[in-house]
Amino acid sequence: LKGAEIVAGNKVYKCEDPDGFAFGIISSSMFITWQKAVGGRIKNDPAFSNTLTWNSFPLPEVSDAERQSIIEAGARVLEARAKHPERTLAQHYAEGFMDTDLLKAHAALDRVVDRQFSQRKCETNERRAQVLFERYAQLTTSKKY
């Protein structure tokens, strides 16, 4: 790659995401909860790892309809952000300053993703962590492995 406009560190990962499914998943509270639990930290910031975080994320199989629901919910997050193009991501997500439309879009995305993991509504990230680790335990103790 040429040019000074490209700056990359050693913690850069690329994910092909032609339909937005991966964006929907990684933008969900379910994934962020997993990321914070298993991904580690650099200073106070969550540290992403494709092997520890992404490859171990215990995502259940999703139907085509469920996949489409996640894609559409993720698209609504992007639409909410696009209403304020002057804002950086940090400004969009500043605690106590999130736009109402963005909050609603994330809540809708969380409902869709949470349903893939649990029949019960996940009201807290503690509940999400419980569901995630139960699912991970099921996957890693099954006879498939």
Residue pairs with C-beta under 8 A, 6 or more apart in sequence:
11 42
11 47
11 48
13 48
13 50
13 54
15 22
15 54
17 23
19 71
20 71
20 74
20 75
20 78
21 67
21 70
21 71
21 74
23 74
23 77
23 78
24 70
24 71
24 73
24 74
24 75
24 77
24 109
24 112
24 113
25 31
25 57
25 59
25 70
25 74
25 113
26 32
27 74
27 77
27 106
27 109
28 109
28 110
28 113
28 114
29 106
29 110
29 113
29 114
29 122
29 125
29 128
30 110
30 113
30 114
30 116
30 117
30 122
30 128
30 131
30 132
31 57
31 113
32 46
32 125
33 125
33 128
33 129
33 132
34 53
34 57
34 58
34 129
34 132
35 46
35 48
35 53
36 46
37 129
37 132
37 133
38 52
38 53
38 56
39 46
39 47
39 48
39 49
39 52
39 53
40 46
40 47
40 49
40 52
41 47
48 54
56 136
58 132
58 135
58 136
58 138
58 139
59 116
60 116
60 117
60 135
62 70
62 116
66 112
66 115
66 116
69 112
70 109
70 112
70 113
70 116
73 105
73 108
73 109
73 111
73 112
73 113
74 109
76 105
76 108
76 109
77 102
77 105
77 106
77 109
79 105
80 99
80 101
80 102
80 104
80 105
81 87
81 92
81 102
83 99
83 101
84 91
84 92
84 99
91 97
92 98
92 99
92 102
110 122
111 121
114 121
114 122
114 128
117 128
117 131
117 132
117 135
118 127
118 131
120 127
122 128
122 131
139 145
